[in-house]
Protein backbone atom coordinates (compact mmCIF):
# COMPACT_ATOMS: atom_id res chain seq x y z
CA UNK A 1 0.00 0.00 0.00
CA UNK A 2 2.97 2.32 0.35
CA UNK A 3 3.75 2.25 -3.36
CA UNK A 4 6.18 4.80 -4.78
CA UNK A 5 4.89 7.78 -2.78
CA UNK A 6 4.31 6.12 0.58
CA UNK A 7 1.37 6.00 2.94
CA UNK A 8 0.43 8.95 5.13
CA UNK A 9 0.71 6.98 8.35
CA UNK A 10 -0.68 8.26 11.64
CA UNK A 11 0.19 6.37 14.85
CA UNK A 12 -2.02 6.81 17.92
CA UNK A 13 -0.79 6.52 21.48
CA UNK A 14 -2.37 3.87 23.66
CA UNK A 15 -3.97 0.59 22.65
CA UNK A 16 -6.97 -1.55 23.60
CA UNK A 17 -4.72 -4.64 23.81
CA UNK A 18 -1.92 -5.38 26.25
CA UNK A 19 0.51 -7.42 24.14
CA UNK A 20 3.61 -8.09 26.22
CA UNK A 21 5.84 -8.27 23.13
CA UNK A 22 4.59 -5.11 21.39
CA UNK A 23 7.31 -3.55 19.22
CA UNK A 24 5.50 -0.19 19.46
CA UNK A 25 5.51 -0.32 23.25
CA UNK A 26 6.94 3.19 23.58
CA UNK A 27 3.67 4.63 22.31
CA UNK A 28 1.19 1.81 22.98
CA UNK A 29 2.08 1.92 26.69
CA UNK A 30 2.78 5.68 26.61
CA UNK A 31 6.33 5.22 27.84
CA UNK A 32 7.33 8.44 26.10
CA UNK A 33 5.63 11.82 25.94
CA UNK A 34 3.27 12.16 22.97
CA UNK A 35 1.63 15.26 21.48
CA UNK A 36 -2.10 15.69 22.00
CA UNK A 37 -4.13 16.98 19.05
CA UNK A 38 -7.76 18.01 18.78
CA UNK A 39 -9.82 17.07 15.72
CA UNK A 40 -9.00 20.24 13.83
CA UNK A 41 -5.24 19.92 14.43
CA UNK A 42 -5.26 16.27 13.37
CA UNK A 43 -7.18 17.21 10.23
CA UNK A 44 -4.47 19.74 9.40
CA UNK A 45 -1.84 17.00 9.73
CA UNK A 46 -3.83 14.75 7.40
CA UNK A 47 -4.11 17.49 4.79
CA UNK A 48 -0.38 18.15 5.10
CA UNK A 49 0.35 14.46 4.47
CA UNK A 50 -1.93 14.50 1.44
CA UNK A 51 -0.13 17.58 0.11
CA UNK A 52 3.13 15.60 0.18
CA UNK A 53 1.64 13.18 -2.36
CA UNK A 54 1.02 10.03 -0.30
CA UNK A 55 -1.21 7.29 -1.74
CA UNK A 56 -3.52 7.01 1.27
CA UNK A 57 -4.03 7.94 4.91
CA UNK A 58 -3.31 5.02 7.23
CA UNK A 59 -4.41 5.07 10.88
CA UNK A 60 -2.41 2.70 13.11
CA UNK A 61 -3.95 1.39 16.37
CA UNK A 62 -7.06 3.59 16.17
CA UNK A 63 -9.60 1.27 17.84
CA UNK A 64 -9.80 3.27 21.08
CA UNK A 65 -10.07 6.70 19.41
CA UNK A 66 -12.68 6.11 16.70
CA UNK A 67 -14.94 9.07 17.68
CA UNK A 68 -11.98 11.44 17.53
CA UNK A 69 -10.81 9.89 14.25
CA UNK A 70 -14.24 10.41 12.67
CA UNK A 71 -14.33 14.03 13.81
CA UNK A 72 -10.87 14.71 12.36
CA UNK A 73 -11.79 13.06 9.08
CA UNK A 74 -14.93 15.17 8.79
CA UNK A 75 -12.79 18.31 9.10
CA UNK A 76 -10.21 16.94 6.65
CA UNK A 77 -12.84 15.97 4.06
CA UNK A 78 -14.28 19.47 4.30
CA UNK A 79 -10.76 20.73 3.63
CA UNK A 80 -10.43 18.67 0.47
CA UNK A 81 -8.99 15.32 1.60
CA UNK A 82 -9.94 12.70 -0.99
CA UNK A 83 -7.48 9.85 -0.39
CA UNK A 84 -8.37 6.26 0.52
CA UNK A 85 -8.51 5.66 4.28
CA UNK A 86 -6.72 2.64 5.78
CA UNK A 87 -7.72 1.33 9.22
CA UNK A 88 -4.80 -0.68 10.68
CA UNK A 89 -5.84 -2.27 13.98
CA UNK A 90 -5.00 -5.16 16.26
CA UNK A 91 -8.25 -6.80 15.19
CA UNK A 92 -9.83 -6.28 18.62
CA UNK A 93 -12.67 -4.16 17.26
CA UNK A 94 -16.32 -4.24 18.28
CA UNK A 95 -18.72 -4.74 15.39
CA UNK A 96 -20.81 -1.80 16.61
CA UNK A 97 -17.79 0.48 16.33
CA UNK A 98 -16.87 -0.83 12.89
CA UNK A 99 -20.38 -0.08 11.66
CA UNK A 100 -19.76 3.58 12.51
CA UNK A 101 -16.84 3.42 10.05
CA UNK A 102 -18.87 2.04 7.15
CA UNK A 103 -18.49 4.30 4.14
CA UNK A 104 -15.50 6.02 5.77
CA UNK A 105 -12.81 3.32 5.66
CA UNK A 106 -11.70 2.02 2.27
CA UNK A 107 -9.09 -0.56 3.31
CA UNK A 108 -9.17 -2.54 6.55
CA UNK A 109 -5.80 -3.88 7.72
CA UNK A 110 -6.50 -5.84 10.92
CA UNK A 111 -4.32 -8.33 12.75
CA UNK A 112 -5.62 -11.78 13.52
CA UNK A 113 -3.19 -12.69 16.25
CA UNK A 114 -4.24 -15.96 17.89
CA UNK A 115 -6.55 -18.93 17.50
CA UNK A 116 -6.46 -19.72 21.24
CA UNK A 117 -8.36 -17.78 23.88
CA UNK A 118 -5.93 -18.93 26.54
CA UNK A 119 -2.97 -17.61 24.55
CA UNK A 120 -4.74 -14.32 23.86
CA UNK A 121 -5.42 -13.90 27.58
CA UNK A 122 -1.82 -14.71 28.50
CA UNK A 123 -0.07 -12.63 25.83
CA UNK A 124 -2.50 -9.77 25.15
CA UNK A 125 -4.81 -9.63 28.18
CA UNK A 126 -7.83 -10.35 25.96
CA UNK A 127 -9.42 -13.72 26.66
CA UNK A 128 -12.24 -12.99 24.18
CA UNK A 129 -9.85 -12.01 21.38
CA UNK A 130 -10.77 -14.84 18.98
CA UNK A 131 -14.57 -14.31 18.92
CA UNK A 132 -14.18 -10.51 18.85
CA UNK A 133 -11.52 -10.46 16.12
CA UNK A 134 -13.18 -13.05 13.89
CA UNK A 135 -16.48 -11.15 14.09
CA UNK A 136 -14.58 -7.97 13.25
CA UNK A 137 -12.98 -9.52 10.17
CA UNK A 138 -16.38 -10.72 8.97
CA UNK A 139 -17.83 -7.23 9.41
CA UNK A 140 -14.91 -5.61 7.59
CA UNK A 141 -15.42 -8.01 4.67
CA UNK A 142 -19.12 -7.23 4.62
CA UNK A 143 -18.34 -3.54 4.28
CA UNK A 144 -15.55 -3.47 1.72
CA UNK A 145 -15.15 -7.01 0.35
CA UNK A 146 -11.99 -8.60 -1.00
CA UNK A 147 -8.88 -6.66 -1.92
CA UNK A 148 -9.06 -4.37 -4.96
CA UNK A 149 -5.93 -2.65 -6.29
CA UNK A 150 -5.32 -0.07 -9.00
CA UNK A 151 -3.19 -0.65 -12.08
CA UNK A 152 -0.04 0.08 -10.06
CA UNK A 153 -0.94 -2.53 -7.44
CA UNK A 154 -1.90 0.01 -4.76
CA UNK A 155 -4.77 -1.10 -2.53
CA UNK A 156 -7.92 0.95 -3.08
CA UNK A 157 -10.54 -1.06 -1.21
CA UNK A 158 -10.89 -4.32 0.68
CA UNK A 159 -9.48 -6.30 3.60
CA UNK A 160 -5.90 -7.42 4.20
CA UNK A 161 -5.47 -9.54 7.33
CA UNK A 162 -2.04 -9.54 8.94
CA UNK A 163 -0.85 -12.53 10.95
CA UNK A 164 2.38 -12.47 12.93
CA UNK A 165 4.05 -15.88 13.19
CA UNK A 166 5.27 -16.38 16.76
CA UNK A 167 7.93 -18.74 18.12
CA UNK A 168 6.79 -22.15 19.32
CA UNK A 169 3.51 -21.79 17.37
CA UNK A 170 1.99 -19.62 20.10
CA UNK A 171 -0.16 -17.87 17.51
CA UNK A 172 -1.80 -21.07 16.22
CA UNK A 173 -1.00 -19.99 12.67
CA UNK A 174 -2.50 -22.99 10.87
CA UNK A 175 -5.87 -22.55 12.58
CA UNK A 176 -5.85 -18.79 11.92
CA UNK A 177 -5.19 -19.37 8.22
CA UNK A 178 -7.83 -22.09 8.03
CA UNK A 179 -10.43 -19.67 9.40
CA UNK A 180 -9.47 -17.00 6.87
CA UNK A 181 -9.69 -19.57 4.07
CA UNK A 182 -13.27 -20.36 5.12
CA UNK A 183 -14.47 -16.80 4.50
CA UNK A 184 -16.29 -15.59 1.40
CA UNK A 185 -14.98 -13.42 -0.03
CA UNK A 186 -11.50 -14.27 1.19
CA UNK A 187 -9.35 -11.45 2.48
CA UNK A 188 -5.80 -10.98 1.32
CA UNK A 189 -3.30 -12.26 3.89
CA UNK A 190 0.00 -10.76 5.00
CA UNK A 191 2.06 -13.40 6.81
CA UNK A 192 4.56 -11.54 8.97
CA UNK A 193 7.97 -12.74 10.16
CA UNK A 194 9.05 -9.57 11.98
CA UNK A 195 8.74 -10.84 15.57
CA UNK A 196 11.72 -10.18 17.78
CA UNK A 197 11.98 -10.41 21.59
CA UNK A 198 11.84 -6.97 23.16
CA UNK A 199 13.64 -6.45 26.49
CA UNK A 200 10.37 -5.91 28.36
CA UNK A 201 8.97 -9.31 27.34
CA UNK A 202 9.85 -12.02 29.84
CA UNK A 203 7.66 -14.83 28.48
CA UNK A 204 9.88 -17.95 28.36
CA UNK A 205 8.63 -19.01 24.91
CA UNK A 206 9.16 -15.58 23.35
CA UNK A 207 12.89 -15.18 23.88
CA UNK A 208 13.97 -15.77 20.29
CA UNK A 209 13.03 -14.87 16.74
CA UNK A 210 11.08 -17.37 14.67
CA UNK A 211 13.06 -19.96 12.78
CA UNK A 212 13.14 -20.48 9.02
CA UNK A 213 11.30 -23.77 9.56
CA UNK A 214 8.51 -22.09 11.52
CA UNK A 215 8.00 -19.49 8.80
CA UNK A 216 8.16 -22.15 6.09
CA UNK A 217 5.42 -24.21 7.78
CA UNK A 218 3.09 -21.21 7.96
CA UNK A 219 3.89 -20.22 4.37
CA UNK A 220 3.24 -23.78 3.17
CA UNK A 221 -0.13 -23.75 4.89
CA UNK A 222 -0.97 -20.43 3.25
CA UNK A 223 -0.10 -21.89 -0.16
CA UNK A 224 -1.96 -25.14 0.46
CA UNK A 225 -5.13 -23.23 1.29
CA UNK A 226 -4.99 -21.59 -2.11
CA UNK A 227 -4.88 -17.92 -1.19
CA UNK A 228 -4.58 -15.88 -4.40
CA UNK A 229 -3.77 -12.56 -2.74
CA UNK A 230 -1.14 -12.39 -0.06
CA UNK A 231 2.42 -11.83 1.01
CA UNK A 232 5.03 -13.66 3.07
CA UNK A 233 7.52 -11.43 4.83
CA UNK A 234 11.22 -12.27 4.77
CA UNK A 235 12.90 -13.35 8.00
CA UNK A 236 15.20 -10.34 7.73
CA UNK A 237 12.21 -8.11 8.47
CA UNK A 238 12.84 -8.62 12.18
CA UNK A 239 15.97 -6.49 11.80
CA UNK A 240 14.15 -3.75 9.89
CA UNK A 241 11.01 -3.26 11.97
CA UNK A 242 12.53 -2.08 15.24
CA UNK A 243 11.04 1.38 15.72
CA UNK A 244 12.27 4.06 18.07
CA UNK A 245 9.53 6.66 18.44
CA UNK A 246 11.89 9.11 20.14
CA UNK A 247 13.34 9.86 16.69
CA UNK A 248 11.78 11.93 13.88
CA UNK A 249 11.75 8.84 11.66
CA UNK A 250 11.02 5.89 14.00
CA UNK A 251 11.74 3.27 11.32
CA UNK A 252 14.97 4.69 9.93
CA UNK A 253 17.94 2.34 9.96
CA UNK A 254 19.78 2.41 13.27
CA UNK A 255 23.50 2.18 13.71
DOSEVEX-752229 format. One record per residue: residue in one letter; x, y, z of N, C-alpha, C in turn. Coordinates in steps of 0.1 Angstrom, whole numbers, plus 2048, in hexadecimal, padded with zeros to 3 digits. Atoms other than C-alpha are relative to their C-alpha. Layout:
// DOSEVEX-752229
AXYZXYZXYZ ...
// end
This chain:
// DOSEVEX-752229
X8087F480080080080080880D800 X7F77F47FF81E8178048038057F2 X7FD7FD80E8268167DE80C8097FF X7F47F780383E8307D080080C809 X8017F37F983184E7E47FD7FE80F X8028037F282B83D8067F2802805 X80C7FE7FA80E83C81D80180B80A X8007F67F68048598337FC7FA80D X8038087F48078468547FF80880C X8037F97F47F98538747FF7F580C X8008097F48028408957F980780B X8067FB7F47EC8448B38067FA80D X7FB8057F37F88418D77F57F8807 X80A8087F97E88278ED7FC7F47F7 X80580C8077D88068E37F67F9808 X80A8087F87BA7F08EC8057F2802 X7FA80D7FD7D17D28EE80C802809 X7F47FF7F77ED7CA90780A7F67FC X7F680A8058057B68F180E802807 X7F47FF7F98247AF90680C8017F7 X7F580080A83A7AD8E77FF80C7F6 X8037F580A82E7CD8D680C8087FC X7F47F88058497DD8C07FE80F800 X8037F27FF8377FE8C37FD80480E X8037FE7F18377FD8E980280E804 X7FE7F27FC8458208EC7F48087FF X80C7F880182582E8DF7F37F9805 X80C8077FC80C8128E67FE80080F X8007FF7F181581390B80380E805 X7FD7F27FD81C83990A80C801809 X7F47FF7F983F83491680880D7FD X7FA7F48038498549057F580B7FF X80A7F58028388769037FC8017F2 X8067FF80D82187A8E67F780C7FE X8087F38018108998D77F17FC800 X80E8018007EB89D8DC7FA80A7F6 X8067F880A7D78AA8BF7F17FF800 X80F8008017B28B48BC7FD7FD7F1 X80480480D79E8AB89D8058097F5 X7FC7F780B7A68CA88A80F7FF7FE X7F18018027CC8C78908037F37F9 X7FE80C8077CB8A38867FD8017F1 X8047FE80E7B88AC86680B8087F8 X7F67F98077D38C585E80C7F77FD X7F58098037EE8AA8617FC7F77F5 X80480880B7DA89484A8018077F3 X7FF7F880C7D78AF83080E8027FC X7F27FD8037FC8B68338067F37FA X7FB80C80580489182D7FB7FE7F1 X80580180E7ED89180E8078097F7 X7F97F68097FF8B080180E7FB7FC X7F380680381F89C8027FF7F57F5 X80280980C8108847E87FF7F1804 X80280E7FC80A8647FD7F47FA7F9 X80B8078067F48497EF7F37FF808 X80B8027F77DD84680D80380680E X7FE7FD7F27D884F8317FD7F4808 X80080D7F97DF83284880080380F X8017FE7F17D483386D8047F3807 X7FA80C7F97E881B8837FC80080F X8058027F27D980E8A47F580B803 X80A7F57FD7B98248A27F47FB807 X80C8057FB7A080D8B27FA80780C X8057F97F479E8218D37FD80F7FE X8027F280379B8438C27F78027F4 X8087FF80C78183D8A77F880D800 X8077F380176B85B8B180880C7FC X7F77F58047888728AF8057FF7F2 X7FC80280D79486388F7F58057F6 X80B7FC80977286887F7FE80F7FF X8017F280077188C88A80B8077F8 X7F57FB80779389387C7FE7FE7F1 X80280280E78A88385B7F58097FA X80A7F780576B89885880680D7FD X7F97F38037808B785B8097FF7F4 X7F780280B79A8A98437F97FF7F2 X80780180C7808A08297FA80D7FB X8057F28037718C382B80B8087FA X7F57F98057948CF8248067FB7F3 X7FC80580D7988BB8058067F2800 X7FA80D8007A68998107F87F67F8 X80780A80879D87F7F68077F37FE X7F880C8017B58637FC7F97F4807 X80580B7F97AC83F80580580080F X7FD8007F27AB83982B8037F1804 X7FC80E7FB7BD81A83A7FF80080F X8028027F27B380D85C8087F4804 X7F680B7FC7D07F986B7FF7FE80F X8028037F27C67E988C8057F3804 X7FC80D7FA7CE7CC8A37F57F67FE X80B8098027AD7BC8987F67FF80B X8088017F479E7C18BA7F680C7FF X80A7F68037817D68AD7F27FC801 X80E8037FE75D7D68B77F88027F3 X8077FE80C7457D189A7F880D800 X8087F47FF7307EE8A680880C7FC X7F77F580474E8058A38048007F1 X7FD80180E7577F88817F58057F7 X80C7FC8087347FF87580080F7FF X7FF7F180173A82487D80B8047F6 X7F57FD8097588228657FB7FD7F1 X80580480D7438148487FF80D7F6 X8017F580A74782B82980B80A803 X7F57F77FC76583C83A80D7F97FC X7F48088027808218397FF7F97F2 X7FF80780D78B8148178077F3801 X7F880D7FF7A57FA8218017FD80F X7FE8047F27A47E784280D7F7800 X7F38087FF7C67D984D8017FB80F X8008047F27BF7C686D80A7F4802 X7F980C7FD7D57AD87F7F67F5804 X80780B7FA7C878A88780B7F8807 X7F48047F87E07818A38017F2804 X7FF80E7F97D67608B37F37F97FD X80C8088017BE7438AF7FC7FB80E X8038057F37BF73B8D47FD80B80A X8047F67F67AC74E8EF80A80180B X7F68007F57C574390980C8077FD X7F47F98047E27508F67FE80F7FF X8037F28017D17718EF7FF80680D X8017FB7F27CA77591480E802806 X7F28007FA7EE76D91D80980B7FA X7F77F78077FF7829027FB80E7FE X8067F38037E779E8FC7F5805809 X80A7FC7F67D07A091A7F28017FA X80D7FF8067B27999047FB7F17FD X80480E8007A277790B7F57FE7F5 X80A80180A78677E8F28058047F2 X7FB7FB80C79D7888D67FB7F97F4 X80480780C79476C8BE7F28037FB X80E7FD80576E7718BD7FF80E7FC X8017F28047727978BC8078037F3 X7F87FE80C78D7978A17FA7FA7F4 X80680680C77C77E88B7F38067FC X80C7F980375B79088D80480E7F9 X7FC7F480676E7B08858047FE7F1 X7FC80380D77E7A18667F47FD7F7 X80C80280875C79585A7F980D7FC X8067F380274E7B885E8088087F6 X7F87F880976B7C884C7FE7FB7F2 X80280680D7667B082F7F28047FB X80D7FC8047417B882E80080E7FB X8007F28047497DD82B8078027F3 X7F77FC80C7657DD8118047F57F7 X7FE80B8087687BA80480F7FC7FE X7F28048027887AA7F680980B7FB X7F77F68037A77BD7ED7FF8047F1 X8007FB80E7A57D47CE80C80A7FF X7F47F78027C57E67C17FE8077F3 X8007F980D7CB7FF7A680A7FA7F7 X7F780580A7E07FA78780F7FF805 X7F28007FB80080179B8017F680C X7FF8097F57F77E77B67FD80680D X8037F97F47ED8007D07F27FD805 X80D8047FA7D07F57E77F780C800 X80A7F58017B180A7E17F47FC809 X80B8047F87977F57F48027F2804 X80080E7FC7937D58078077FD80D X7FB8047F37A17C182480D7F87FE X7F38077FF7C57B682A8027FC80F X7FE8047F37C97A184980F7FC803 X7F28027FD7EC7A18598007F580B X7FE80A7F57F878386E80E7FE802 X7F28017FC8187838818037F2805 X7FB80D7FC82976188480880280D X7F97FF7F383575C8A88087F4802 X7F880C7FD84F7458B57F87F5807 X80680C7F98447228C17F17FF7FD X80E8018058237268AE7F680680A X8097FA7F681473C8C97F48067F9 X80B7FA8077FE74D8AF7F67F77FA X80980A8067EE72D8A27FE8047F2 X8017FB80D7F673887F7F87F87F6 X8088098097E771A86D7F1802802 X80F7FE7FD7C571F87E7FC80D7FC X8037F38057C67448777FE8007F1 X80180080F7CC73E8527F47F87FB X80B8088047B27238507F3808802 X80C7F87FE79873B85E7FF80A7F5 X8017F680A7A17568457FD7FA7F2 X80380780C79F73C8297F17FD7FF X80E80480077B7348337F780C7FD X8097F480276F75882D7FD8027F1 X8047FD80E75D76480E7FA80E800 X7F480280776A77A80080C7FE809 X7F48027F878D77180C80780E801 X7F87F57FF7A278D81980E7FD7FA X7F28028037C679280D8077FE80E X7F98047F37DF78582780F8057FF X7F27FD7FF8007948328067F880C X7F98097F681577A84480D807804 X7F47F77FB82E78D85A80A7F7807 X7F58077F9850781866808809808 X7F87F67FA85A7A08788017FF80F X7FF8017F185779489C80F800804 X7F38017F987579A8B27FD80280F X8027FE7F28787988D880480E805 X7FD7F37FA8767BA8E88057FE80E X7FB8027F28887BF9097F67FF80B X80A8007F58687C591C7F87F3800 X80780C80185A7A39118077F5807 X7F980A7F986378892A7F97F27FF X80680D80284D76C91D80A7F67FB X7F580980386374D91C8007FA7F1 X80180580E8567428F980280B7F5 X7FE7F580A85C7648E980D807802 X7F27FB7FE8817688EF8097FE7F4 X7F880280C88C7628CB7F78047F4 X8087FE80D88276B8A77FB7F37FB X80580D80686F75289380B7FA7F7 X7F68078088837388807FB8007F1 X80480280E88373385A7F67F57FF X80980C8018717128607F2804804 X80D7FC7FC8557238737F98097F6 X8067F880B85073D8587FC7F87F4 X80280980B85272283D7F37F8802 X80C8087FD83670E84E7F48097FE X80B7F780181F72C8507FE8047F1 X8017FC80E82773682C7FA7F47F7 X80580C8078207128207F17FF802 X80E8017FD7FF7128317F880B7F8 X8077F58087F67348207FF7FB7F2 X80080580E7FF7257FE7F67F57FE X80980B8017EC7058057F2803800 X80E7FB7FF7CD71880D7FB8087F4 X8047FA80D7CE7287EB7FD80F800 X8027F18007CF74D7F48068067F3 X7FC7FA80C7D27617D480680E802 X7FB7F37FC7DA7827E580780080D X7F98007F47F57847FF80F8027FF X7F27FD80081878A80A8067F880C X7F98077F583277781F80D809802 X7F57F77FD84B78E83080D7F8802 X7F38077FE87078583080480080E X7FB8007F288177B85080880C804 X7F87F47FD89879984D7F880B805 X8097F57FC87A7AF85580180380F X7FF7FE7F18807AA87A80B80A803 X7F57F67FE8A07BF8767FB80E7FC X8047F380588E7DB8637F5806808 X80C7FB7F986E7DF87880380180F X7FD7FE7F287D7EB8987FF80F803 X8027F180086E80E89D80580680D X7FC7F77F487B8298B57F880D7FE X8097F480285F8438B880680C807 X7FA7F47FB87785B8C98078087F5 X7FA7F980B8858638A77F68057F6 X8097FB80A87687788B7FB7F67F6 X80480B8088758588758027F4808 X7FF80B7F786E83B88C8067F37F9 X7FC80C80787582187180D8017F8 X7F37FE80789682F86380A7F6805 X7F680A7FC8B381786480980680B X7F87FC7F48C681888580E7FB7FF X7F28048008EB8168898027F580B 
// end
